[in-house]
């Protein structure tokens, strides 16, 4: 597991003033942008519209598949590489479909993939699985989503992952939640009707949505420790939080969140042999 030299919340962009020269990790376009800005969700590439986050995703996918740090459009298609996305953005989903054996899956429409409990057809098939800004919307136990991701990957496959997280203790906005329904009031405000496992029902009048009111409700706010603990508990290896800004690629992060990569082990853990277990129980091993 690779830990950063400093907490993510202290790794800020330099002060504004100069102009940064960059090359897009997707389309290989050279461009420049003002120093000191966060590019996480900003459409920073003037050609393909890549943001810092989408560029970072593509960069890590290319490193996993090609083993080198070159823009996607500088590579040759590799249709033998199986790539699965969870509600991927079109800025990279479209070129991934041209370069790889790629499927963009969804929770609410075909091709459907519930990452908490993947269907057998999805298990053990992916060289790379992308889940960016998804797990903060998982209802219930998020550990099951990490476990499901490992099931989808081939042995040695790579997860490219991001979720908003903080360095202090994380929080669960709605502990015990089993379902929710957004509702628009007469005054235009969007509220959420919540249903809990113990039968309670309540309405949150100040919910936090991503992508616009009523689209995707933020459920947990991960801490850095919780994210690492759940990745480790699922069985991932080579877990790396990529804290450094890469302004030369148009990747400059704000205080919250970073891109994470992790691999499925080459072989599943072997159960203890019966003879060895018996010896230990008898104090002979």
N, C-alpha and C positions, 0 to 999 in steps of 0.2 A: 504494500500500500504506500503510495507516495503522498506525503503531506507537504503543504507549502511552507515557505520560509517565514511567512507572516500571515495572520488571519485575513480572510478575503475582505472584510470590511475596512481594512487599512490600505488595501491595494487600490488606490484611486488613480485616475488619469492625471497626467501632468497639467499644469496651468495653461489656459488658452493663450494663443498668441501666434505661434508658428503654424506652418502648413505641413501636413504629413503626406509623404508619397507612399502609395499602397498599390498592391496588385490583388485583384479579386480572386479568392480561392475557388470560385465557381467558373467564371467566364474568362479569367486571365487578363481582364482589362486593367491597364494602368490608369490611376486617377490620383487626385489629391483631395484632402479635406482638412478642416480646421483642427488644430491640436486642442486637446482639453475637453472634447465632447465625448459622451457615452454613445457608442454605436450599437448597443445590444439589440434594440428594435428599430433603429433608424435605417432607412433604405440608403445605404452609404455608397453602393456601387452605381454609377450613373448609367451603366449599360444594362445589367440584368436585374438591378433593384435589390441585390443581396443586402441583408442587414449584417451586423456583426455576429449575431447568433447563428443565422443561416450559413454564413460563411464559415464559422467555426465548426458547425455540424459537417459540412461538406469536406472541410480539411481533415477532420478526424476519420471520416468514412474513407477518404482516399488513402490516408496513411494505413488504415487497416487492410485495405484491399490491394493497394499497389506497393505499400511499404516505402513510400517516399512522399516528400512534402512538395507536391506540384499541383497547380490548379486542375480541376476536373477536366476542363476543356483542352488541357495539354496532354491528356492521357488517351489511350486507345480503349474503346468499349471492351468490357469484360463480362460477357453474358453468363459466364459460369458462376459469377459471384451472386449469391442469393441475398438480397437486402430487403428487410421488412421495415416499414415505417408505421408509426401510430399517429394518425391525423397530421401528416407532414404538410408543411407549407408548399405551395406550388412552385415557388422560386427555385427549389431544389428537387421537388418530386418529379417535375417534368423531365429535367435532364437525367435524373437517376433512372427513369424509365427507358431512356435511350442508351444508357451506358451499362446498366446492370439488369439482372433478372430481379426486377423490383416490384413490390406490391405495397401500395399505400392502404392501410387498413383503418377501420373506424369502429367506434363502439356502438353507434346508433344506426348505421346503414352498411350495406354490402360494399366491399368485402369486410365482414365483421370479425373483429378479434377482441374478445374480453381478456385482457392481459392477466387478469386475476385467475382465470381458469381457461387457458387456451385449449381449443379443440385439438384432437390428436393429429389432424392434418397439418397443424401449424407447429407441432413439437419437433425439435431437433432439425430444423431446416435452414436456419438463417446463419450466414456468415457474419452479418451485421444486423443488429436491430437498433432502430432509432426511436427513442422516446423522449421527446423534448417538450417540456411544459405540459405534461400529461398527469403526472402522479399527484400533483396538488389538487386534482379533481376526482381522485379515487374515493368512492364511498366505502367506508368500512376500513378493514385492516390493510394498510399499505404494504405490509410485509408480503401479502399474497401477490401483489403486483410485481415485486422484485423476484419472488419465487417463480412466477409465471414467465417473466422475461428469460430467466435461466433455462426454462423448459423449451422455449422457442429457439434458442441458440444451438448451433452445432457445438460439439466439443472444441474448445479453443476459439469460439466465435466472440465477437466484440459487441458490447453495448455502448452506444453513444447516447449520453443522457444529460438532461438538464432539468432542474426544478428550482424555483425560488427557495433560497435557504438563508438562514441567518447564523451568526456565530454564537449568539446567546441561545437560551433554551427555546426550542420550538413550541408550537401550540397546535391544538386540535380545535378548530372553530366549533364543531358540532359533535362532541363525543357521543357515540351510540347511534348516529344517524343511519337510517336505512333507505330513505327516499326523500326527494324534495321536488317542489313544483314552483317555478317562478310565476308571479302574477302581477299584472300592471293595474295600478289604482287609477281612479278617475283623475287625479291630479298629475298623472304621468309617471309617478314613481314606481319602480319595480321592487316588489317584496318577494320573499320566499316562504312558502309554507313547508314546514319541516315535519318529518315523521321519524320517531325514534324506536329503537328495539323494544323498549319497555312500554310502548303504547302511547307515550306522550306526543302531543302535537303542539307546535308553536309557530309563530310567524316572526321572521327576522326582517325588520323594516330598514336595515342598513347593511345589506349583503354586499360582498365584494365579488364582482364578476370580472372575468377576463374575456376580452373580445367583444365587449358591449353588454348592456343589461339583459339578463335572461338567457345568455348564451352558455357560459360555463362558470359555475360557482366554485370559488376557492374554498377548499375544505380544510386540509392541514396546511400549516406553515412549518416546513421542515427546519430543523436545526442541522448544522453540519454534522454533529455527532450522531443524530438519529439516522441521517442519510447513510453515513459510513457503517453504522451498526447493522442496518437492514440489508445493505449490500453484502456485508460479510456474512450475516446469518443465512442469506440465500445461497451462499457458496461461491460468490465471485472472487476472482483473484486479480492481481495486478491493478488494483483500484487506484486511479489517479485523478485528483482534482487539479484541473489546469488553471491555476490562479493567474499566471502571468498575462498581462495585456500583450497583444501582438499588433501594434499599430500599423506595421508594414503589410498586414493582411486585412486591415480595416476592422480589427477586433479589439475593442476597448470596452471593458465591463464596468458597470456601476457597482456600488457596494454589495448589492444582493446578487446571489447566484453566480455560478461558473459552469463551464462544461466539464463533464466527468466521463471518463472511459473506464471500462472494466471488462475482463474476459471471463468466459466460462472455462472451467478447468478442462484440460485435455482428456482426463479420465474422471469419472465419478468416484467419490471416495469408496474404497473397498470396505465391506463389512468385516469385522473381526472374525478370523477363523475360529470355528467352534473349539478346536483343541487348545488354541492359545487362550481363548476366553475361559475355558475350564481350568487351565493351568493357573491363570491369574486368580480365579475364584478360590483355588486351593492353596494359593500362596507359593506356587512353584514357578512362576514366570516373572 
